């Protein structure tokens, strides 16, 4: 199936789930892109009580069981910046299995829909095994009420008490074989599907951030991207639970006004969704006037609240650990 056909299906599915969908079309050739869709879940008022709230960052990659390092890095960095989950959509993968692949997750379109709507059992494939999750809340309730003993749970799972306690404190992941034993002995409610929150927490845990430049960047992260409309994303913490975003388009990357206009048009889609500002970086005053005039003429002043023009600084860079 072609990338265009899958993209149309993904677009339709996402818009059924949420009214907050950003579709990026830069670079114009989909083979050169790293990000195709950014969607904010829980966008429909009627669904907010039963749907998770968060972001997913999607790359459509038909017929490919792997992705390039550049695509993986861009997906992971942008997802980290917007507190989301990076997903590569491959139409040839099995239904209702999410593959843990490096810094991202691989799955198919139907699985994303089931994941968000929480309507079918979904398993996680990692380290050559399939996993589901313990129903931690139910198990803790049953332990408190005395209806279940930790030793009983330990024996059923074939794990030590210490391992079971650690599992309950963590993500609660157990392989399919242990899940089947638990369901047989204690009932189907003891396990649950892998869901969006599981993937987001798993993604957060496996990220290792290395900040260069000292203590002044403790609450500011700078992400450099390579295969999408945005060249840099700066995330600054405003409180312990909120953050602000700023998107940067760097003229020096292409030195083409036409290309910069295409990048800015896409960056503005993200800016509107995340209530952010797009900063267009130009090297000198001469280029500043040319770029500003061309972009302003293209936009006709409609995006004035979202766009700024300035000269580039030399910010400290954000990098990931290779581990």
N, C-alpha and C positions, 0 to 999 in steps of 0.2 A: 504494500500500500504506500502511496506517495506521501511525502511530508505535508503537502498542501491538503490532502484529504484528511489526514490525521489532525492537522491543525484546525480544520473546520469543525471536526467532531469535538476536539478539546475546547474550542471556543464556545460551541453550543452548550456543552456540558457545564462549563464554568459559569456561563451566564444564567443557566438554570439554577445554579447553586447560590450565586452572589451577583449583585449588580456592580461590584467593584473589581473589574477585570481590566488590566492593562496589557495590550498586545504590542510587542515591539517588532518593528520590521527593519531594523538596522543591525548589521549590514543587510542590503537588499537580498543578497544571495543567502538563503537559509543555511547553507553549508558552512558559512563563515560566522554564523551567530553562535552565541553561547546561551542567550536567554530569549525565549519566545513569549512567555506569559508570566505575569505577576498578578496573583489574585489574593484578595483579602477575604477570608471566610467569614460567615455570619453576616453577609451584606444584606440579605433579605430580612426585613423585620419579622416576618411570620416564622422564620426558621431559626431565629437567634437563640431560642430557648433549647433547641435540640442539636444545634450545630456547634462545632468547636469554633473558637475565635482565634485567628492568627493568619499568617501569610504562607502561600506556597509559591515557589519560584520554579518555573517549568521550562525544560528544553525538550523539544520534539526531536527524536532521533530514531527514525523508522529503520527496522531491520538491523540494528547495531547492538551488539551485546556489550559494548564498551563505549566510553567517551574519551576524548583527548584530555590531556592534563590541563590545557588552557580552559576548556569548557568546564571541567570539574572545579577548577580554582575559581572561575567567575561565579558559578552557581553557588559555591560554598561561601564565598566572600559576600556576595549580595544578600544571600539568605541570612548570614550572620548579622549584616548591617540592619536588616528589617525584622529581625527576630522571627525568621520563617523557616521553612523546610525546603531543601533543594531536591527536585525530582526530575529525573530523565524519563521520558515516556517512550517506551519501545513496544510496538504493537505485537511483537512476536513472543513476548513473555507470557507466562501462565497467569490466568485470572487469580486474583486475591492472594498473590504472593508479592511482597515487597522485598527487593534484593538490596542488602546493605553493601554498597559498592564504594570503597574508599571514603571520600568526604560527602558523597551524595547517595541518593536512593534511586533505584531503577524499578519501574513498574509499568503496567499498561493503563490505558484510559479508563477501562471499566473499574479497575481496582481503585483508582483515585476517587471515582464517584462513590463507590461503596465505602471507602475509607472515610470520606467526609460525611456521608449520610448514615454511617454506622449501621448498615443494614445486612451485612454478611460477615462471616468469620474470615479474618485476614491474618495470614502468617508472615513472619519475618524470616528471610533466609540469610543467615550469616554463619561464617566459619563452618560451612558444609552441613549445616543443620537447619531445620525449620523450628521456629519458636512461636508460641503464643504467650499470653501473660496471665499470671495469677490475678484473680479478682481480690486485690489486696484489701479493699474496704470491707468487703463481705467477710473475708477470712479474719480480719482484725476484730470485726464485730462478733463473730462466732467464738473467737478465742476469749474475748472479754465476757461474754455471756456464759462461758463454760460449756457450750455445745460442741466445741472442738478443742482438742488438745494439740499442743505443738508437737508432741511425740508422735501422735497419730498422723499428722501432716508430714512429719519427717520420714516416718516409715513408708507411707504411701508413695512419696516422691523418691525414696531411696537416697536421701540426702541427710547430712548431719544436721542437728538442731542449729548449729552456728551458721551453716550454709543457708538454711531456710530463713533464719532471722535476717541474714544479709540480703537475701532475695526480696523479702518483704519490705526492707528499708529502701531498696533500689527500685529498678523498673519492674521487677517481678517476672522477668522473662524465664520461661521454662520450655524445654524442647517438647516436640509433639508426643514422643513416647511417654514422658512423665505426665503430660497433660491428659493423655488417654487413661492412664492409671488413676489419676485424680478424679476424672469424670466418672469412671466406673465405680470407684469406691465411695466418693463423697457427693457426686451429682454434677450436672453440667454448669451450674452457677459458679462453681469454684474457679473457672477459667474465663477469660474474656479475649476478645479480638485485639490485635494490634490496632491502635487508633492514631489519630493525628498527634495527640499529646505525647504518645509514646515516641513517635518519630522525632518530634521537636526536642524532647528531652534527650534522646539518644544522640541527636545531632549536636546539641549543646555540649554534651559530655565528651564527645570525641574531638572537639575542636581544641587546638592548642595554640594560643595567641602569644606571639612574641612582639613586644613593642620596643622599638628603638628610639632613643632620644631622651630617656629619663622619666622622672616622676611627673613632669608637666603633662604627659599624655596619658596618665592613668585613667582618666575618664573620657578620653577622646580617641577614637579609632579611625584610622585612615586606610581605606581599602583601594587598591589600584587594580582596575579591571582591564582586560585586553581585547575582548571580542564582543563588545556590546556598545550601545550608544553612550554610556556614561564612562568616562575615563577614571574618575575618582568618586568615591562616596566618603563623606566625613560624617561620622556619627558622634555626637556629643551628648553626654548624659546631662539631663536637666534636673532629674530627681532620681531616687533609687529605682523607680519603676517606669519612668518616662525618658524619652530621648528625642533629640532633634536630628534631622538629616539635612545634608547639603550635597547636591550633585554637581559635579564638575565636568565640563567639556573642554578639552585642551586643543586649541588650534594648532599647536606645534606638532601634534600627532600626525596630522595629514597635510597641513598647510594648504588646504583647499576650502574656500568659502562654501562651495556647493556641498561638500561632505559635512562641514560643520553645521550647516543649516539642517541637514537630514538628521544629524545626531541630536541637535538641540530640539527638533520637533519631537523626537522620541523621548528625550530626557524630560521634556515638559509634561508628557503623559504621566511619568512617574512623580514629578513634582506636584501635580494636581492631586494625585492619589494620596501622597504622603504629606501634603501641605508643607512642602519644602521649597527651596530656592535652587535654581540652576545658575551656576556661576560659569560664564564663558571666559576662559583664560586666553589672552592674546599677548604676544611678545613685546609690542611697542605701541606708541601712540598712533603711528601711521596705520598699522594693521587694525588697531582698535576701531578707528573710525570706519574703515572699510567693512569689517565684520559686523559692527554695530548697525551700520546703515542697511546692509543686506538682510540681516536677520530681522531688524525692526520693520523693514518693508515687507518681508515675507509674513510676519506675524500681524502686521497692521495694528500694533498696540494692544492686541487682545490678551496678551500674556504678561503684561507689565508687572503685576505683583509677583511673578514667579521667576523673573530673569534678571541677572546682573552681569555686567561686563567688568573685567579687571585684569591686572597684570598678574602673572603667576609668581608665587613665592616658591621656596624650596622646602616643602613640608617634610617632616620625618615620615618614613614610609611604614605601612603596616605589612607585616609578613607573617606567614604561618610556619609553624614548626614542621620540619620534614618527617617528624616521627609520627 
